[in-house]
Amino acid sequence: MALYVIEYTYDPTLISLIRDHRPAHRTFLRGLHEQGILVASGFLRDDAMNEGALLVLRAPNARRALSLLDGDPFNQAGFIVERRVREWTPTIGEHADDFDTEFPIS
C-alpha cells in the first residue's frame, strides 16, 4: 500500500466557521487513524495566510486516498476549496523501511 500526501486549502472567507466544525473533523480523522489509514495530519499556514492542512494516508491509489476523505466534515461543509494529492515515498525516517528506496544513479 502506498502513502499519499493530501494538501487541503481552506476557503479564507470561511475560516471563522471552521472552529465550530473542528471537533467533528478531528473525530473523523481520528477514526481513520485508528483504522491505520491516516498516518499523520496537521495544520498549515504560510506568510500569505493561506490556511490549510497536510494529511498522510495509506491507500492503494490517489483516487482512493481522496475518496477516503470525502466524508471529512470540513469537506462536506465546503471549507476546502482544493485538495491536492501526491504519492509520497519516504526515504529516511519512520516508514522508510516499508518502501524500496533504491534509486538508479543517473
Summary of the structure (lengths in Angstrom):
residues: 106
radius of gyration: 15.0
end to end distance: 27.2
largest distance: 51.1
contacts: 255
relative contact order: 0.28
helix: 35%
strand: 31%
